[in-house]
């Protein structure tokens, strides 16, 4: 498995430590994979929260019109 994929997998498993030495290409690739997974997850969480807020507003509007 290449360092990029290892970084993504580490994020999903909650392993925060980069196993590669500082200032190495493998270190940078691992960090890039980890950060890519982090920001992808962040976007998914924000999108889900937005949908929940919108659904709550819809339900609240229906209750006020009853």
Number of C-alpha atoms within 10 A of each C-alpha: 5 10 21 21 16 18 29 21 16 18 20 14 9 9 12 12 10 17 12 15 10 10 8 10 12 18 18 18 18 24 22 17 21 25 16 16 19 16 11 11 14 12 11 12 12 11 12 12 12 12 12 12 12 12 12 12 12 11 11 11 11 10 9 7 6 5
